[in-house]
């Protein structure tokens, strides 16, 4: 019975804002922005609260280093699921986050697509030339600085299938670091790879969890060497944190 109630509640929570935003986006960007802000500030936390109540799906947002955060920063994280986006929105709920994502997410994804386009997240086509992709990233970096927003980058470039950290690619990070000159906050998250599709959502949602933790804060990298050092150390620190969490669960 609880599964049925949960699914019904989630259906209406997701469907109505998605429908309204789909209708509003081509007509009024102002209205679409209000709906998108509602999705980020109100709906995302409510979804986690609902899942906790009916499916015992817990969200752990660790407070380590939170008091050390500067006013504005660049988030670098591992990537496990489309749910990583609302997960970070819930964790940094007092900040205006803007994600670097593949352009395909800007189309035909309920709740997500219009929100990503309306709020002007960085959507990069996989078919874009390197020059075009880097120009898009540079413009995005300048925009978030002007608007006092927090850029979020997943340097793996794709979602992991087994929950372990993949290779961190340098091009996007280097361009974003150069165009923003922001401190870099490395975050570890875990749990999304277990609910990355419909089948795993149905089997792993109950008693599951999402974890997010800041593992290190770096000063703004000025040189190429400093950028490379962050990209080399960050996945090691993240994987170490994932291993510690999984030992606790074993």
NUKOL-645426 format. One record per residue (C-alpha): residue in one letter; y, x, z. Coordinates in nm, 2 decimals, m for minus. Each point is the difference from the previous one (the first is absolute). Layout:
% NUKOL-645426
R aa  north   east     up
R  a      Y      X      Z
...
END
This chain:
% NUKOL-645426
R aa  north   east     up
R  x   0.00   0.00   0.00
R  x   0.24   0.28   0.09
R  x  m0.06   0.16  m0.35
R  x   0.09  m0.33  m0.17
R  x   0.32  m0.04   0.21
R  x   0.10   0.36  m0.07
R  x  m0.05  m0.03  m0.37
R  x   0.19  m0.33  m0.01
R  x   0.29   0.14   0.19
R  x   0.01   0.32  m0.21
R  x  m0.01  m0.21  m0.32
R  x   0.30  m0.20   0.10
R  x   0.19   0.29   0.15
R  x  m0.05   0.20  m0.32
R  x   0.01  m0.27  m0.27
R  x   0.33  m0.17   0.09
R  x   0.22   0.31   0.02
R  x  m0.17   0.14  m0.31
R  x   0.07  m0.32  m0.20
R  x   0.36  m0.03   0.11
R  x   0.07   0.36  m0.08
R  x  m0.17  m0.02  m0.34
R  x   0.23  m0.30  m0.08
R  x   0.31   0.16   0.15
R  x  m0.02   0.34  m0.15
R  x   0.10  m0.08  m0.36
R  x   0.27  m0.24   0.12
R  x   0.17   0.15   0.30
R  x  m0.04   0.35   0.12
R  x   0.18  m0.09   0.32
R  x  m0.25  m0.27   0.08
R  x  m0.29   0.22  m0.09
R  x   0.14   0.27   0.23
R  x   0.02  m0.24   0.29
R  x  m0.37  m0.10  m0.05
R  x  m0.10   0.37  m0.04
R  x   0.17   0.08   0.33
R  x  m0.18  m0.28   0.16
R  x  m0.33   0.13  m0.13
R  x   0.08   0.35   0.14
R  x   0.16  m0.09   0.34
R  x  m0.18  m0.32   0.10
R  x  m0.31  m0.06  m0.21
R  x  m0.16   0.35   0.03
R  x   0.00   0.00   0.38
R  x  m0.13  m0.36   0.01
R  x  m0.29   0.09  m0.23
R  x  m0.11   0.27   0.24
R  x   0.05  m0.23   0.30
R  x  m0.21  m0.27  m0.17
R  x  m0.28   0.24  m0.08
R  x   0.00   0.13   0.35
R  x  m0.03  m0.35   0.15
R  x  m0.27  m0.14  m0.22
R  x  m0.20   0.31  m0.13
R  x   0.08   0.26   0.28
R  x   0.14   0.22  m0.27
R  x   0.22   0.24   0.19
R  x   0.31   0.20  m0.10
R  x   0.06   0.32   0.18
R  x   0.35   0.15  m0.05
R  x   0.01   0.31   0.21
R  x   0.33   0.11   0.15
R  x  m0.05   0.37  m0.03
R  x   0.32   0.17  m0.13
R  x   0.18  m0.34  m0.05
R  x   0.28   0.11   0.23
R  x   0.05   0.32  m0.21
R  x   0.06  m0.18  m0.32
R  x   0.33   0.07  m0.18
R  x   0.21  m0.28  m0.13
R  x  m0.13   0.04  m0.35
R  x  m0.32   0.17  m0.12
R  x  m0.27   0.03  m0.27
R  x  m0.34  m0.14   0.09
R  x  m0.30   0.18  m0.14
R  x  m0.34  m0.16   0.06
R  x  m0.36  m0.03  m0.11
R  x  m0.08  m0.31  m0.20
R  x  m0.30  m0.24   0.05
R  x   0.09  m0.35  m0.11
R  x   0.27  m0.24  m0.13
R  x   0.02  m0.11   0.37
R  x   0.16   0.34   0.08
R  x   0.33  m0.16  m0.11
R  x   0.02  m0.28   0.25
R  x  m0.16   0.24   0.26
R  x   0.30   0.23  m0.03
R  x   0.24  m0.29  m0.01
R  x  m0.15  m0.11   0.33
R  x   0.01   0.34   0.16
R  x   0.36   0.09  m0.11
R  x   0.12  m0.36   0.03
R  x   0.36   0.11   0.10
R  x   0.04   0.21  m0.32
R  x   0.05  m0.09  m0.36
R  x  m0.30   0.15  m0.18
R  x  m0.02   0.07  m0.37
R  x  m0.33   0.10  m0.15
R  x  m0.10   0.21  m0.30
R  x  m0.27  m0.20  m0.18
R  x  m0.16  m0.04  m0.33
R  x   0.18  m0.24  m0.23
R  x  m0.31  m0.22  m0.03
R  x   0.07  m0.13   0.35
R  x   0.32  m0.14  m0.12
R  x  m0.19  m0.27  m0.20
R  x  m0.23  m0.28   0.10
R  x  m0.07   0.10   0.36
R  x   0.07  m0.30   0.23
R  x   0.26   0.07   0.27
R  x   0.04   0.37  m0.11
R  x   0.12   0.01  m0.36
R  x   0.33  m0.19   0.02
R  x   0.08   0.16   0.34
R  x  m0.05   0.35  m0.15
R  x   0.22  m0.07  m0.30
R  x   0.27  m0.19   0.19
R  x   0.04   0.26   0.27
R  x   0.01   0.27  m0.27
R  x  m0.30   0.21   0.12
R  x  m0.09   0.29  m0.23
R  x  m0.25  m0.13  m0.26
R  x  m0.14   0.27  m0.23
R  x  m0.22  m0.08  m0.30
R  x  m0.31   0.22  m0.03
R  x   0.08   0.02  m0.37
R  x   0.35   0.13   0.06
R  x   0.07   0.36  m0.12
R  x   0.05   0.26   0.28
R  x   0.37   0.02  m0.09
R  x   0.04  m0.38   0.03
R  x  m0.20  m0.02   0.32
R  x   0.21   0.28   0.16
R  x   0.32  m0.16  m0.11
R  x  m0.11  m0.33   0.16
R  x  m0.09   0.19   0.32
R  x   0.34   0.18   0.01
R  x   0.20  m0.33  m0.05
R  x  m0.21  m0.16   0.27
R  x   0.07   0.29   0.24
R  x   0.38  m0.03  m0.06
R  x  m0.02  m0.38   0.05
R  x  m0.18   0.01   0.34
R  x   0.25   0.26   0.13
R  x   0.29  m0.21  m0.10
R  x  m0.15  m0.31   0.16
R  x  m0.14   0.17   0.32
R  x  m0.35  m0.09  m0.09
R  x  m0.33   0.17   0.09
R  x  m0.21   0.12  m0.31
R  x  m0.38  m0.01   0.04
R  x  m0.22   0.22  m0.23
R  x  m0.37   0.01  m0.03
R  x  m0.06   0.35  m0.16
R  x  m0.36  m0.06  m0.07
R  x   0.11  m0.23  m0.28
R  x  m0.29  m0.24   0.04
R  x  m0.19  m0.18   0.28
R  x  m0.29   0.18   0.16
R  x  m0.34  m0.16  m0.03
R  x  m0.17   0.16   0.31
R  x   0.30   0.01   0.23
R  x   0.03   0.38  m0.01
R  x   0.32   0.18  m0.12
R  x   0.01   0.10  m0.36
R  x   0.21   0.27  m0.17
R  x   0.38  m0.03   0.04
R  x   0.18   0.05  m0.32
R  x   0.33   0.18   0.00
R  x   0.22  m0.13  m0.28
R  x   0.12  m0.33   0.15
R  x   0.04   0.15   0.35
R  x   0.21   0.29  m0.13
R  x   0.23  m0.22  m0.20
R  x   0.04  m0.25   0.28
R  x   0.06   0.28   0.25
R  x   0.26   0.16  m0.22
R  x   0.19  m0.32  m0.08
R  x   0.01  m0.12   0.36
R  x   0.01   0.32   0.21
R  x  m0.16  m0.20   0.29
R  x  m0.22   0.10   0.29
R  x  m0.37  m0.06  m0.08
R  x  m0.21  m0.22   0.23
R  x  m0.37   0.03  m0.05
R  x  m0.20  m0.30   0.10
R  x  m0.37  m0.07   0.02
R  x  m0.15  m0.34  m0.06
R  x  m0.35  m0.13   0.02
R  x  m0.18  m0.33  m0.05
R  x   0.11  m0.11  m0.34
R  x  m0.29   0.15  m0.20
R  x  m0.23  m0.23   0.18
R  x   0.18  m0.31  m0.12
R  x   0.11   0.11  m0.35
R  x  m0.16  m0.29  m0.20
R  x  m0.11  m0.36   0.05
R  x  m0.36   0.10   0.09
R  x   0.10   0.25   0.27
R  x   0.26  m0.24   0.14
R  x  m0.26  m0.26   0.06
R  x  m0.24   0.24   0.16
R  x   0.22   0.25   0.19
R  x   0.31  m0.20   0.10
R  x  m0.15  m0.13   0.33
R  x   0.04   0.25   0.28
R  x   0.16   0.24  m0.24
R  x   0.32   0.19   0.06
R  x   0.29   0.18  m0.17
R  x   0.14   0.32   0.16
R  x   0.33   0.17  m0.07
R  x   0.14   0.31   0.17
R  x   0.27   0.26  m0.07
R  x  m0.18   0.34   0.01
R  x   0.30   0.23  m0.08
R  x   0.37   0.00  m0.08
R  x   0.13   0.28  m0.22
R  x   0.36   0.10  m0.06
R  x   0.13  m0.06  m0.36
R  x  m0.19   0.25  m0.23
R  x   0.26   0.21  m0.18
R  x  m0.22   0.24  m0.20
R  x  m0.30  m0.05  m0.22
R  x  m0.20   0.20   0.26
R  x   0.09  m0.24   0.28
R  x  m0.09  m0.30  m0.22
R  x  m0.34   0.16  m0.09
R  x  m0.06   0.08   0.37
R  x   0.05  m0.36   0.10
R  x  m0.23  m0.13  m0.28
R  x  m0.27   0.25   0.10
R  x   0.01  m0.08   0.38
R  x   0.06  m0.37  m0.02
R  x  m0.34  m0.11  m0.13
R  x  m0.17   0.23   0.25
R  x   0.19  m0.15   0.29
R  x  m0.07  m0.35  m0.13
R  x  m0.38   0.06  m0.05
R  x  m0.02   0.15   0.35
R  x   0.16  m0.32   0.15
R  x  m0.24  m0.22  m0.20
R  x  m0.30   0.20   0.13
R  x   0.13  m0.03   0.36
R  x   0.03  m0.38  m0.04
R  x  m0.35  m0.03  m0.14
R  x  m0.15   0.20   0.28
R  x   0.15  m0.24   0.24
R  x  m0.15  m0.30  m0.18
R  x  m0.35   0.16  m0.03
END
